[in-house]
């Protein structure tokens, strides 16, 4: 995540803020610019930008319709457009019933995590149309409450529909599940990154020229998924640390891809945050050279080396800070060489897709100015 400042008073502001604490300017995220704009009331629902207008800033903007409680979305939309919701909010197809106070809080937290997910996808120029915009290739989030103990609501992905049990937004319940499942890491944002990884497998790998390279690295996804899960939960792979980023990644090639996709998003977002804050580790390696945080560029061909030299020392520093504050490791993972190769492959696939070097499985309208293929 980049760092942001108020356009009126230059005070530090953050991605989630709706108001500058220093000068009281209204704040809103502008997806087309990947920045936080400062605004004041203008006419009806339209806001006036407080920064000097440039050619890219001349559009009339208003707040997403979900800017009110409980969601309090701070994304801006075209004031002259027909869509009342921002790109992130309009991917939500079902939301929990709001007659319960706790559900209102869960919905707000989930949408906040989803906006952070959408920020990364937008910054990488990956399309993520809603099902309403593209019924065949779009993505939809069903945020469901389990009301019947006999009917479990399972978080998962199916043909572009991501189901999330809203209890994942309850910190206490999520920690209980993390302990029961013996997972070192379980976060709301992590769930969303994992499930969107399944969605992009369909969009970037299925029926594309990448499929053979995918199978070479991750395995053959045509293996029976239900049987693979049954084996995994009965007898987890004992030697998973040698080839996988998590034990769950070892159960099936689809899950290996989704776990690696989530980790790729973790490290790129982490590197962007560290770089934006100017992080430099002078003692990253004893008697070694300083490590300065830097996002792995889209055209990088030495991804494995960059992860080892940059991300791994920074993740160790983050873990050391977490321990000093009495918390668990923020990044409790080991990245063996086979996982480095998988992360490098994901980097290559994303870059080729957004450049149209390898067509993605989207309707053409979802990729402005690019050639896309429906599948």
C-alpha positions in Angstrom: 0.0 0.0 0.0 1.3 3.5 -0.9 1.5 6.3 1.6 -0.9 9.2 1.2 -1.2 12.8 2.3 -4.0 15.3 2.4 -4.0 17.4 -0.7 -5.0 20.5 1.2 -2.7 20.5 4.3 -0.2 17.7 3.4 -0.9 15.8 6.7 -0.4 12.0 6.6 -3.6 10.2 5.8 -4.4 6.5 5.4 -6.2 4.4 2.8 -9.2 3.9 5.1 -9.7 7.6 6.1 -12.8 9.5 5.1 -11.7 12.8 6.8 -8.4 14.5 7.4 -7.9 14.8 11.1 -5.7 17.9 10.7 -7.8 20.2 8.4 -11.2 18.4 8.3 -11.1 18.0 4.5 -13.3 15.1 3.1 -11.1 12.3 1.8 -11.9 9.8 -1.0 -9.9 7.2 -2.9 -9.8 7.7 -6.6 -9.2 4.3 -8.3 -8.1 5.8 -11.7 -5.2 7.6 -9.9 -4.6 5.2 -7.1 -4.5 8.1 -4.7 -6.5 9.7 -1.9 -8.1 13.0 -3.0 -9.2 15.8 -0.7 -12.6 17.3 -1.3 -15.2 19.7 0.0 -19.0 19.9 -0.6 -19.9 21.4 -4.0 -23.3 20.7 -5.5 -25.8 18.0 -4.6 -23.7 14.8 -4.3 -20.8 16.1 -6.3 -17.6 17.0 -4.4 -15.0 19.6 -5.4 -11.4 18.5 -5.4 -9.1 20.7 -3.3 -6.0 19.9 -5.3 -5.1 21.9 -8.5 -6.9 20.1 -11.3 -4.8 18.3 -13.9 -6.1 16.8 -17.1 -6.5 13.4 -15.3 -8.4 15.0 -12.5 -11.1 17.0 -14.4 -13.9 14.3 -14.0 -16.8 15.1 -11.7 -16.7 12.8 -8.6 -19.1 11.7 -5.9 -18.9 9.2 -3.1 -19.8 5.5 -3.5 -23.4 4.9 -2.4 -22.0 2.7 0.4 -20.2 5.7 2.0 -22.8 5.7 4.8 -22.9 3.4 7.8 -22.3 0.5 8.2 -19.9 0.2 5.3 -18.4 3.7 5.2 -16.7 3.2 1.9 -14.4 6.0 0.9 -14.0 5.2 -2.8 -15.1 7.8 -5.4 -17.2 7.1 -8.5 -18.0 9.1 -11.7 -20.6 11.7 -10.7 -22.1 11.5 -14.3 -22.1 7.7 -14.4 -25.1 5.5 -13.8 -23.4 3.2 -11.3 -23.9 4.3 -7.7 -21.4 1.8 -6.2 -17.6 1.7 -6.6 -15.9 -1.2 -8.4 -15.2 -2.9 -5.1 -18.6 -2.6 -3.5 -20.5 -3.7 -6.7 -18.8 -7.1 -6.6 -20.8 -7.9 -3.4 -23.8 -9.9 -4.5 -25.2 -10.9 -1.2 -24.7 -9.3 2.2 -25.7 -10.4 5.7 -29.0 -9.4 7.3 -28.5 -6.0 9.0 -31.0 -6.4 11.8 -28.1 -7.7 14.0 -25.5 -5.2 15.3 -22.7 -7.6 14.9 -23.6 -8.3 11.2 -23.3 -4.6 10.5 -19.8 -4.7 11.9 -18.8 -7.8 10.0 -20.0 -6.3 6.7 -18.0 -3.2 7.3 -14.8 -5.1 8.1 -15.2 -7.4 5.1 -15.8 -4.6 2.7 -12.7 -2.8 4.1 -10.6 -5.8 3.5 -12.1 -6.2 0.0 -11.2 -2.6 -0.9 -7.6 -3.4 0.0 -7.8 -6.4 -2.2 -9.3 -4.3 -5.0 -6.5 -1.7 -4.6 -3.9 -4.3 -5.5 -5.8 -5.7 -8.4 -6.4 -2.1 -9.7 -2.7 -1.2 -9.3 -1.7 -4.3 -11.3 -4.4 -3.4 -14.0 -6.1 -6.8 -13.6 -9.8 -6.7 -14.5 -12.3 -7.7 -11.8 -15.7 -7.0 -13.3 -18.8 -7.8 -11.2 -21.2 -10.5 -12.2 -23.7 -7.8 -13.2 -21.2 -6.3 -15.6 -19.9 -9.7 -17.0 -22.1 -12.6 -16.0 -19.8 -15.2 -17.5 -16.3 -13.9 -16.4 -17.1 -11.6 -13.5 -16.6 -12.1 -9.8 -19.3 -11.9 -7.1 -18.9 -12.1 -3.3 -21.7 -13.7 -1.3 -21.2 -12.7 2.4 -23.3 -15.2 4.3 -24.3 -15.9 7.9 -24.7 -19.4 9.1 -28.1 -19.5 10.8 -28.7 -23.2 10.8 -26.1 -25.4 12.6 -27.0 -28.2 10.2 -26.2 -26.2 7.1 -22.6 -25.1 7.2 -21.5 -21.9 5.3 -18.1 -22.8 3.8 -15.8 -20.1 2.5 -14.8 -21.0 -1.0 -14.9 -20.2 -4.8 -17.1 -21.6 -7.5 -17.2 -20.2 -11.1 -16.5 -16.7 -10.1 -18.6 -16.7 -7.0 -16.7 -16.3 -3.7 -18.6 -17.3 -0.6 -17.4 -15.9 2.7 -18.7 -17.0 6.1 -19.1 -13.6 7.8 -17.9 -15.1 11.1 -14.4 -14.8 9.6 -14.8 -11.0 10.4 -15.1 -11.9 14.1 -11.6 -11.8 15.5 -12.4 -14.2 18.4 -14.1 -16.8 16.2 -11.4 -16.6 13.6 -8.7 -17.1 16.2 -10.6 -20.1 17.5 -10.7 -21.6 14.0 -7.1 -20.8 13.5 -6.2 -22.8 16.6 -8.5 -25.7 15.8 -7.1 -26.0 12.3 -3.6 -25.6 13.6 -2.9 -22.8 11.1 -0.1 -20.3 11.8 -1.9 -17.6 9.8 -5.5 -16.8 9.3 -6.7 -13.3 8.4 -9.7 -11.8 6.7 -7.6 -10.3 4.0 -5.7 -13.5 3.6 -9.0 -15.4 2.9 -10.0 -12.9 0.2 -6.6 -13.1 -1.4 -6.7 -16.9 -1.4 -10.2 -17.1 -2.9 -9.5 -14.4 -5.6 -6.5 -16.6 -6.5 -9.0 -19.4 -7.5 -10.9 -16.8 -9.6 -7.8 -15.7 -11.4 -6.8 -19.3 -12.1 -9.9 -19.5 -14.3 -9.1 -16.1 -15.8 -5.4 -16.5 -16.4 -4.6 -20.3 -16.6 -7.6 -22.4 -17.6 -7.5 -23.1 -21.4 -4.6 -20.8 -22.0 -1.0 -21.5 -23.2 0.1 -21.4 -19.5 -1.6 -24.7 -18.6 1.5 -27.0 -19.3 3.8 -24.8 -17.3 1.3 -24.6 -14.5 1.0 -28.4 -14.3 4.8 -28.7 -14.3 5.1 -26.5 -11.3 1.9 -27.1 -9.4 0.7 -30.5 -10.6 -2.3 -31.7 -12.6 -5.5 -30.0 -11.5 -7.5 -32.7 -13.1 -6.8 -35.0 -10.1 -10.1 -35.6 -8.1 -10.5 -32.6 -5.8 -12.9 -34.2 -3.3 -10.6 -37.2 -2.9 -7.6 -35.0 -2.5 -9.2 -33.0 0.3 -10.3 -36.3 2.0 -6.7 -37.6 1.9 -5.3 -34.3 3.2 -7.6 -34.1 6.2 -7.0 -37.8 7.0 -3.2 -37.7 6.6 -1.6 -34.4 5.8 1.6 -34.6 3.8 4.5 -34.9 6.3 7.2 -33.4 4.1 5.1 -30.5 2.8 7.7 -27.9 3.9 10.1 -28.9 1.1 7.8 -27.9 -1.8 4.8 -25.9 -0.5 4.2 -22.6 1.3 1.6 -24.2 3.6 0.4 -27.6 4.5 -3.0 -26.8 2.9 -1.2 -26.0 -0.4 -0.1 -29.6 -0.6 -3.6 -31.0 -0.8 -4.3 -30.2 -4.5 -2.8 -28.2 -7.3 -5.7 -25.7 -7.2 -5.0 -25.0 -3.6 -1.3 -24.7 -4.2 -1.9 -22.0 -6.8 -4.4 -20.1 -4.5 -2.0 -20.2 -1.5 0.9 -19.0 -3.7 -1.3 -16.3 -5.2 -2.2 -15.1 -1.8 1.4 -15.0 -0.8 2.4 -13.2 -3.9 -0.2 -10.5 -3.0 1.1 -10.5 0.6 4.7 -9.8 -0.4 4.0 -7.3 -3.2 1.7 -5.3 -0.9 4.2 -5.6 1.9 7.1 -4.4 -0.3 5.0 -1.5 -1.6 4.2 -0.4 1.9 7.8 -0.7 3.1 9.1 1.1 0.0 6.6 3.9 0.4 7.8 4.5 4.0 11.4 4.5 2.8 12.3 1.3 4.7 16.0 0.4 4.6 17.5 -2.4 6.7 21.1 -1.7 7.4 21.5 -4.9 9.4 19.3 -7.2 7.4 22.2 -9.7 7.1 25.1 -9.6 9.7 28.0 -7.8 8.0 25.9 -7.7 4.8 24.9 -4.8 2.6 21.8 -2.7 3.4 18.5 -3.8 2.0 16.2 -1.1 0.7 12.5 -2.1 0.2 11.4 -2.0 -3.5 8.4 -3.5 -5.2 9.2 -6.2 -7.7 8.7 -4.5 -11.1 6.3 -6.0 -13.6 9.1 -6.7 -16.1 11.5 -8.2 -13.6 13.0 -11.5 -14.7 14.9 -12.3 -11.5 11.8 -12.6 -9.2 13.3 -15.4 -7.1 16.4 -13.4 -6.3 14.4 -10.3 -5.5 12.2 -12.2 -3.0 15.2 -13.7 -1.3 17.2 -10.5 -1.1 14.4 -8.1 -0.4 11.2 -9.6 0.9 12.6 -12.4 3.1 14.8 -9.9 5.2 11.9 -7.5 5.5 9.5 -10.3 6.6 12.1 -11.3 9.2 12.2 -7.7 10.4 8.4 -7.6 10.5 8.3 -10.8 12.6 10.9 -9.4 14.9 8.8 -6.3 15.5 5.7 -8.4 16.1 7.6 -10.5 18.7 8.9 -7.3 20.4 5.3 -6.2 20.8 4.1 -9.5 22.2 2.3 -10.6 19.0 2.6 -13.7 16.8 4.7 -13.6 13.7 3.0 -11.5 11.0 4.5 -13.7 8.3 5.0 -17.2 9.7 6.1 -18.9 6.6 9.2 -20.4 5.1 9.7 -20.0 1.3 11.6 -23.0 -0.2 13.0 -22.9 -3.8 10.0 -24.7 -5.4 7.7 -22.0 -4.0 10.0 -19.2 -5.2 9.6 -20.7 -8.7 5.8 -20.7 -8.3 5.7 -17.1 -7.2 7.9 -16.1 -10.1 5.5 -17.9 -12.4 2.5 -16.0 -11.0 4.4 -12.8 -11.5 5.1 -13.7 -15.1 1.5 -14.7 -15.8 0.1 -11.4 -14.4 2.6 -9.3 -16.4 1.8 -11.2 -19.7 -1.9 -11.0 -19.1 -2.1 -7.2 -18.5 0.2 -6.6 -21.5 -2.0 -8.9 -23.6 1.1 -11.0 -24.5 -1.1 -13.9 -23.4 -4.9 -13.4 -23.7 -6.8 -13.5 -20.5 -10.3 -15.2 -20.2 -12.4 -12.0 -20.0 -15.0 -10.5 -22.2 -13.4 -7.9 -24.4 -15.2 -5.0 -22.7 -13.6 -5.9 -19.3 -10.1 -5.1 -20.7 -10.2 -1.6 -22.2 -7.8 -1.2 -25.1 -6.7 -4.8 -24.9 -7.6 -8.0 -26.7 -9.2 -10.5 -24.5 -10.8 -13.9 -25.1 -13.9 -15.4 -23.5 -13.6 -18.9 -22.2 
